[in-house]
Amino acid sequence: MEKIDTITLMITHRQTILNTYEDTGKNAAKTHELLKEKLPELQISLSQFKPYIRAMALTVQSMTSELRFLQQENQDLKKQISSMMTEIKALKSGRVKSEIEISDLKKELSIRPAPDREKEAAKNIDGWNVVLSGGYYRLFRKINGRMEAIYIGKKLDTEKARAKIRDKEKALGLDM
């Protein structure tokens, strides 16, 4: 039971003990003599004191080293977090600007009709269905149970399409 009391006492007064140990150049015998005067309640023999003081010094040294390492790692992590927060703020402000630009562009596009809007809207010309396939416009219509097709080209020109429709209907004998 005496060892637990001694260890508890040494832990309680560890700062005084370790400072004295450092002041004596890590000499356990000198430290033991000085501590008899500073801490009279520490009743321990030199043979018991030597392993305890060395173990305590090594433990504190190890813990201090680990503490410094963790503090440095903590600082590095704080810098990374700060950098990331700055980057997030920049991205958020950029996103807000992009959203504003997108909404402005949408408004502008809804106000101003596209030049090819008429061509896109033309899904049916004179009863013929307009189909854009593979970048080419074609017209399709079912006549007498058969699907008939007319090739228009890369650009949908309604006048050109009507002329080809007249020619195709004439060739099929449908002209009225």
Secondary structure, 3 states (H helix, E strand, C coil): CHHHHHHHHHHHCHHHHHHHHHHCCCCHHHHHHHHHHHCCCCCCCHHHHHHHHHHHHHHHHHHHHHHHHHHHHHHHHHHHHHHHHHHHHHHHHHHHHHHHHHHHHHHHHHHCCCCCHHHHHCCEECCEEEEEECCEEEEEEEECCEEEEEEEECCCCHHHHHHHHHHHHHHHCCCC
